[in-house]
Amino acid sequence: MDPLTLAVRADDLDPNGHVRGPAYLAYADHARWAGLVAAGVDLAALREHGVGPVNLTTTIRHLGELRALDSVTITSAYEWGDGKTSSIRQQLHRADGLLVAEVTSVCGLLDLTGRRLVPRPQEHWRAHAAEPGLLGL
């Protein structure tokens, strides 16, 4: 998936003048959704087929600081297995190239009727993406 660059907003800052933790997670979430859109996934069509994306766990490693007027570039890489979950590893870099955070999420697709994870979620993503290669498929 192509990197996404976002500007740090004033309301992303904490009293110490650097970006607060939840904002890093918001940047990563935004990049994941933008990646789905770029891959041509129609989320309404997913729902019509009775499935929806879920985030099961997220881990963030803070490695540097972002401050006011910085920009952050997020790269995302998917890892697909044989089970019901996948992983996405995201790196957030400041404009000067410094790695400021790594975000790792375990995700799945929820059967919206049975309320259980569907097996082999990559098959659903591949079927619903115009550009599945952007999702590592």
C-alpha atoms as an extended CHARMM CRD file, in Angstrom:
* protein
*
       137  EXT
         1         1  MET       CA              0.0000000000        0.0000000000        0.0000000000  PROA      1               0.0000000000
         2         2  ASP       CA              1.2720000000        3.4930000000       -0.7900000000  PROA      2               0.0000000000
         3         3  PRO       CA              2.4200000000        5.6510000000        2.1220000000  PROA      3               0.0000000000
         4         4  LEU       CA              0.0030000000        8.2750000000        3.4110000000  PROA      4               0.0000000000
         5         5  THR       CA              1.1960000000       11.6450000000        4.7140000000  PROA      5               0.0000000000
         6         6  LEU       CA             -0.8540000000       13.6440000000        7.2270000000  PROA      6               0.0000000000
         7         7  ALA       CA             -0.3060000000       16.9810000000        8.9380000000  PROA      7               0.0000000000
         8         8  VAL       CA             -0.1730000000       17.1360000000       12.7210000000  PROA      8               0.0000000000
         9         9  ARG       CA             -3.1520000000       19.1720000000       13.9210000000  PROA      9               0.0000000000
        10        10  ALA       CA             -3.1900000000       21.4870000000       16.9150000000  PROA      10              0.0000000000
        11        11  ASP       CA             -5.7760000000       19.3080000000       18.6750000000  PROA      11              0.0000000000
        12        12  ASP       CA             -3.4240000000       16.2950000000       18.3490000000  PROA      12              0.0000000000
        13        13  LEU       CA             -1.0510000000       17.8580000000       20.8940000000  PROA      13              0.0000000000
        14        14  ASP       CA             -0.8560000000       17.2060000000       24.6140000000  PROA      14              0.0000000000
        15        15  PRO       CA              0.1210000000       19.7830000000       27.2910000000  PROA      15              0.0000000000
        16        16  ASN       CA              3.8190000000       18.9190000000       26.7270000000  PROA      16              0.0000000000
        17        17  GLY       CA              3.6290000000       20.1150000000       23.1290000000  PROA      17              0.0000000000
        18        18  HSD       CA              4.0030000000       16.7480000000       21.4580000000  PROA      18              0.0000000000
        19        19  VAL       CA              1.4510000000       14.4990000000       19.8010000000  PROA      19              0.0000000000
        20        20  ARG       CA             -0.6300000000       12.5850000000       22.3380000000  PROA      20              0.0000000000
        21        21  GLY       CA             -0.7930000000        8.7880000000       22.1560000000  PROA      21              0.0000000000
        22        22  PRO       CA             -4.3590000000        8.4110000000       20.8540000000  PROA      22              0.0000000000
        23        23  ALA       CA             -3.5200000000       10.6370000000       17.8760000000  PROA      23              0.0000000000
        24        24  TYR       CA             -0.8880000000        8.1020000000       16.7190000000  PROA      24              0.0000000000
        25        25  LEU       CA             -3.6140000000        5.4660000000       16.7420000000  PROA      25              0.0000000000
        26        26  ALA       CA             -5.9410000000        7.7870000000       14.8010000000  PROA      26              0.0000000000
        27        27  TYR       CA             -3.2170000000        8.3130000000       12.1660000000  PROA      27              0.0000000000
        28        28  ALA       CA             -2.7840000000        4.5380000000       11.8170000000  PROA      28              0.0000000000
        29        29  ASP       CA             -6.5620000000        3.9610000000       11.6260000000  PROA      29              0.0000000000
        30        30  HSD       CA             -6.9130000000        6.6620000000        8.9800000000  PROA      30              0.0000000000
        31        31  ALA       CA             -4.1370000000        5.0700000000        6.9100000000  PROA      31              0.0000000000
        32        32  ARG       CA             -5.8140000000        1.6360000000        7.1360000000  PROA      32              0.0000000000
        33        33  TRP       CA             -9.1570000000        3.0210000000        5.9200000000  PROA      33              0.0000000000
        34        34  ALA       CA             -7.4730000000        5.0530000000        3.1800000000  PROA      34              0.0000000000
        35        35  GLY       CA             -5.7150000000        1.8690000000        2.0690000000  PROA      35              0.0000000000
        36        36  LEU       CA             -9.0120000000        0.0100000000        1.7600000000  PROA      36              0.0000000000
        37        37  VAL       CA            -10.4660000000        2.8440000000       -0.2950000000  PROA      37              0.0000000000
        38        38  ALA       CA             -7.3430000000        2.9450000000       -2.5090000000  PROA      38              0.0000000000
        39        39  ALA       CA             -7.6940000000       -0.8130000000       -3.0570000000  PROA      39              0.0000000000
        40        40  GLY       CA            -11.2540000000       -0.2270000000       -4.2550000000  PROA      40              0.0000000000
        41        41  VAL       CA            -13.0360000000       -1.8750000000       -1.3510000000  PROA      41              0.0000000000
        42        42  ASP       CA            -16.6640000000       -0.7790000000       -1.0420000000  PROA      42              0.0000000000
        43        43  LEU       CA            -17.4820000000       -1.0680000000        2.6650000000  PROA      43              0.0000000000
        44        44  ALA       CA            -21.2230000000       -0.9330000000        1.9650000000  PROA      44              0.0000000000
        45        45  ALA       CA            -20.8320000000       -3.9550000000       -0.3260000000  PROA      45              0.0000000000
        46        46  LEU       CA            -18.9950000000       -5.7980000000        2.4450000000  PROA      46              0.0000000000
        47        47  ARG       CA            -21.9170000000       -5.1240000000        4.7940000000  PROA      47              0.0000000000
        48        48  GLU       CA            -24.3580000000       -6.2750000000        2.1080000000  PROA      48              0.0000000000
        49        49  HSD       CA            -22.4280000000       -9.5550000000        2.0360000000  PROA      49              0.0000000000
        50        50  GLY       CA            -22.8460000000       -9.7960000000        5.8130000000  PROA      50              0.0000000000
        51        51  VAL       CA            -19.2830000000       -9.0830000000        6.9330000000  PROA      51              0.0000000000
        52        52  GLY       CA            -17.4860000000       -6.1340000000        8.4890000000  PROA      52              0.0000000000
        53        53  PRO       CA            -13.9060000000       -5.3920000000        9.5320000000  PROA      53              0.0000000000
        54        54  VAL       CA            -12.9570000000       -5.5410000000       13.1970000000  PROA      54              0.0000000000
        55        55  ASN       CA             -9.7850000000       -4.6100000000       15.0360000000  PROA      55              0.0000000000
        56        56  LEU       CA             -9.0150000000       -7.1480000000       17.7630000000  PROA      56              0.0000000000
        57        57  THR       CA             -5.7950000000       -5.8010000000       19.2720000000  PROA      57              0.0000000000
        58        58  THR       CA             -3.5160000000       -2.8590000000       18.6740000000  PROA      58              0.0000000000
        59        59  THR       CA             -0.0230000000       -2.2870000000       20.0140000000  PROA      59              0.0000000000
        60        60  ILE       CA              1.8950000000        0.9550000000       19.6880000000  PROA      60              0.0000000000
        61        61  ARG       CA              5.6150000000        1.4850000000       20.2540000000  PROA      61              0.0000000000
        62        62  HSD       CA              6.5680000000        5.1250000000       20.7070000000  PROA      62              0.0000000000
        63        63  LEU       CA             10.0620000000        5.7160000000       19.3630000000  PROA      63              0.0000000000
        64        64  GLY       CA             10.2460000000        9.4760000000       18.8160000000  PROA      64              0.0000000000
        65        65  GLU       CA              8.2570000000       12.6800000000       18.9860000000  PROA      65              0.0000000000
        66        66  LEU       CA              5.9070000000       14.4720000000       16.6600000000  PROA      66              0.0000000000
        67        67  ARG       CA              5.2570000000       18.1360000000       17.3710000000  PROA      67              0.0000000000
        68        68  ALA       CA              3.1490000000       20.9860000000       16.0460000000  PROA      68              0.0000000000
        69        69  LEU       CA              3.6380000000       21.6980000000       12.3240000000  PROA      69              0.0000000000
        70        70  ASP       CA              5.2360000000       18.2670000000       11.7230000000  PROA      70              0.0000000000
        71        71  SER       CA              3.8870000000       15.8810000000        9.1570000000  PROA      71              0.0000000000
        72        72  VAL       CA              3.7810000000       12.1250000000        9.5430000000  PROA      72              0.0000000000
        73        73  THR       CA              4.0150000000        9.5010000000        6.8120000000  PROA      73              0.0000000000
        74        74  ILE       CA              2.4330000000        6.1320000000        7.5030000000  PROA      74              0.0000000000
        75        75  THR       CA              3.4200000000        2.9370000000        5.7040000000  PROA      75              0.0000000000
        76        76  SER       CA              1.2900000000       -0.1840000000        6.0650000000  PROA      76              0.0000000000
        77        77  ALA       CA              2.0810000000       -3.8330000000        5.4040000000  PROA      77              0.0000000000
        78        78  TYR       CA             -0.4210000000       -6.6820000000        5.6900000000  PROA      78              0.0000000000
        79        79  GLU       CA              0.3880000000      -10.2050000000        6.8510000000  PROA      79              0.0000000000
        80        80  TRP       CA             -2.0770000000      -12.9320000000        5.9080000000  PROA      80              0.0000000000
        81        81  GLY       CA             -2.1920000000      -16.4000000000        7.4320000000  PROA      81              0.0000000000
        82        82  ASP       CA             -4.4560000000      -19.4200000000        7.2250000000  PROA      82              0.0000000000
        83        83  GLY       CA             -6.6620000000      -18.5700000000       10.2040000000  PROA      83              0.0000000000
        84        84  LYS       CA             -9.3650000000      -16.0540000000       10.9810000000  PROA      84              0.0000000000
        85        85  THR       CA             -7.0990000000      -13.0670000000       11.5750000000  PROA      85              0.0000000000
        86        86  SER       CA             -4.5490000000      -10.9740000000        9.7620000000  PROA      86              0.0000000000
        87        87  SER       CA             -1.9870000000       -8.4700000000       10.9650000000  PROA      87              0.0000000000
        88        88  ILE       CA             -1.0980000000       -5.0380000000        9.7610000000  PROA      88              0.0000000000
        89        89  ARG       CA              2.2070000000       -3.4370000000       10.6830000000  PROA      89              0.0000000000
        90        90  GLN       CA              2.4350000000        0.2960000000       10.3110000000  PROA      90              0.0000000000
        91        91  GLN       CA              5.4200000000        2.5890000000       10.6350000000  PROA      91              0.0000000000
        92        92  LEU       CA              5.0170000000        6.3040000000       11.2560000000  PROA      92              0.0000000000
        93        93  HSD       CA              7.8700000000        8.5430000000       10.1150000000  PROA      93              0.0000000000
        94        94  ARG       CA              8.4410000000       12.2420000000       10.6570000000  PROA      94              0.0000000000
        95        95  ALA       CA              9.2640000000       14.3250000000        7.5530000000  PROA      95              0.0000000000
        96        96  ASP       CA             12.9820000000       14.1200000000        8.3890000000  PROA      96              0.0000000000
        97        97  GLY       CA             12.7410000000       10.3150000000        8.1570000000  PROA      97              0.0000000000
        98        98  LEU       CA             12.8150000000        9.5600000000       11.8920000000  PROA      98              0.0000000000
        99        99  LEU       CA             10.7050000000        6.5210000000       12.8190000000  PROA      99              0.0000000000
       100       100  VAL       CA              8.4470000000        7.8930000000       15.5660000000  PROA      100             0.0000000000
       101       101  ALA       CA              6.1180000000        4.9340000000       16.1390000000  PROA      101             0.0000000000
       102       102  GLU       CA              5.2370000000        1.4080000000       15.0990000000  PROA      102             0.0000000000
       103       103  VAL       CA              1.6130000000        0.2730000000       15.2880000000  PROA      103             0.0000000000
       104       104  THR       CA              0.6820000000       -3.3980000000       14.9780000000  PROA      104             0.0000000000
       105       105  SER       CA             -2.9430000000       -4.5040000000       14.7550000000  PROA      105             0.0000000000
       106       106  VAL       CA             -4.6010000000       -7.9100000000       14.6250000000  PROA      106             0.0000000000
       107       107  CYS       CA             -7.7580000000       -7.7270000000       12.5330000000  PROA      107             0.0000000000
       108       108  GLY       CA            -10.5390000000       -9.9530000000       11.3050000000  PROA      108             0.0000000000
       109       109  LEU       CA            -13.8220000000       -9.9260000000        9.4370000000  PROA      109             0.0000000000
       110       110  LEU       CA            -16.9270000000      -10.3440000000       11.5360000000  PROA      110             0.0000000000
       111       111  ASP       CA            -19.9390000000      -12.2930000000       10.3090000000  PROA      111             0.0000000000
       112       112  LEU       CA            -22.5350000000       -9.6330000000       11.1060000000  PROA      112             0.0000000000
       113       113  THR       CA            -25.3050000000      -12.1780000000       11.6860000000  PROA      113             0.0000000000
       114       114  GLY       CA            -23.4700000000      -14.9130000000       13.5930000000  PROA      114             0.0000000000
       115       115  ARG       CA            -21.1760000000      -12.4000000000       15.3740000000  PROA      115             0.0000000000
       116       116  ARG       CA            -18.1310000000      -14.6340000000       14.8440000000  PROA      116             0.0000000000
       117       117  LEU       CA            -14.9640000000      -14.1370000000       12.8400000000  PROA      117             0.0000000000
       118       118  VAL       CA            -15.0890000000      -15.5930000000        9.3390000000  PROA      118             0.0000000000
       119       119  PRO       CA            -12.3720000000      -18.0550000000        8.2860000000  PROA      119             0.0000000000
       120       120  ARG       CA             -9.8510000000      -16.9890000000        5.6190000000  PROA      120             0.0000000000
       121       121  PRO       CA            -10.7210000000      -13.2670000000        5.5970000000  PROA      121             0.0000000000
       122       122  GLN       CA             -8.2820000000      -12.6630000000        2.7540000000  PROA      122             0.0000000000
       123       123  GLU       CA            -10.7080000000      -14.4230000000        0.3930000000  PROA      123             0.0000000000
       124       124  HSD       CA            -13.3760000000      -11.8120000000        1.1810000000  PROA      124             0.0000000000
       125       125  TRP       CA            -10.9330000000       -8.9190000000        0.8270000000  PROA      125             0.0000000000
       126       126  ARG       CA             -9.6490000000      -10.2810000000       -2.4870000000  PROA      126             0.0000000000
       127       127  ALA       CA            -13.2120000000      -10.6220000000       -3.7920000000  PROA      127             0.0000000000
       128       128  HSD       CA            -14.1410000000       -7.0740000000       -2.7690000000  PROA      128             0.0000000000
       129       129  ALA       CA            -10.9740000000       -5.2210000000       -3.7570000000  PROA      129             0.0000000000
       130       130  ALA       CA            -10.4680000000       -3.8650000000       -7.2530000000  PROA      130             0.0000000000
       131       131  GLU       CA             -6.7190000000       -3.7250000000       -6.4850000000  PROA      131             0.0000000000
       132       132  PRO       CA             -6.0460000000       -6.5820000000       -4.0180000000  PROA      132             0.0000000000
       133       133  GLY       CA             -2.2960000000       -6.1580000000       -4.4550000000  PROA      133             0.0000000000
       134       134  LEU       CA             -2.5320000000       -2.9470000000       -2.4110000000  PROA      134             0.0000000000
       135       135  LEU       CA             -3.6560000000       -5.1530000000        0.4890000000  PROA      135             0.0000000000
       136       136  GLY       CA             -0.8070000000       -7.5970000000        0.0330000000  PROA      136             0.0000000000
       137       137  LEU       CA             -3.0630000000      -10.1530000000       -1.6800000000  PROA      137             0.0000000000
